[in-house]
Amino acid sequence: MIFYLISQGDAATVEHLLNDQPELVYARRADGLSATLWAAYQRRPELTALFAVRNLNPDIFEAAAVGNVPVTELLLSQQPRLATEINVDGFSALGLACFFGHLNVARLLVVFGADVNQPSVNPLQVAPLHSAVAHGSYDLVDFLLQHDADPDQPQQQGLTALHAAAAHGRADLAQLLLNYGANPAPQNDQGQTPADLARQNQHLELAQQLGG
């Protein structure tokens, strides 16, 4: 029930349930995914904040997803191995921090040994760099590249970070990736280059810059 209400964005009912049954803040699906992460995945900021405030014992993945720097630092200082662990859905804490745009959490995780090139352990095969590009954070992308993220690492369907930047018309991210040595014309599984995706999405000036 709580997960359905979260997916529906019913903040009033969720808050009412949590007032009546505070233990629901720690609810997990059958596969182990927490309510806090589910709210974050559903892009429900008001619900994510509701769970984050009430969750007094977040794990490293929840802390990374909501950008809780103090808790992330505390957990890592107690158990440094958490920096390299994978959540039940296949994502690392660094991947989550990058997907939700939390640069300071990402910095902490890298300091404690997180692998900037660790792809998600699921069919998506998303590396932190892909997640940072998807979020659109220039600073996060730059940070990962400075720490030896592979600019040409493919995710599912052979898509690189440059494909994603081009598809979303992010000329700044595309140039940043190129500055760090990204292949300007990798082909995905359909034989499309970043220029092809830029043109397909009407980013014609960027397509030209990428040679298409």
Number of C-alpha atoms within 10 A of each C-alpha: 7 18 17 11 14 22 17 11 18 15 17 11 13 22 16 11 15 17 12 10 10 14 12 17 24 15 15 16 11 7 8 11 15 20 24 28 21 20 23 22 16 14 15 18 14 14 24 23 15 18 25 24 10 16 19 11 12 19 16 26 26 28 25 31 25 22 22 18 18 11 19 25 18 12 18 19 12 9 12 17 13 21 24 18 16 18 18 14 12 17 22 29 28 35 30 29 28 31 25 22 26 23 22 16 26 28 18 18 25 16 12 18 14 22 19 23 20 19 22 20 16 12 11 13 19 26 28 30 30 28 23 28 25 18 16 21 19 15 14 25 28 17 18 22 19 10 14 12 20 19 23 21 19 21 18 13 13 17 22 27 29 33 28 21 25 27 22 19 21 19 20 14 23 24 19 19 22 16 11 16 13 19 14 19 16 19 19 17 11 9 9 15 24 29 27 23 23 27 19 13 14 14 19 17 15 24 23 13 14 21 13 16
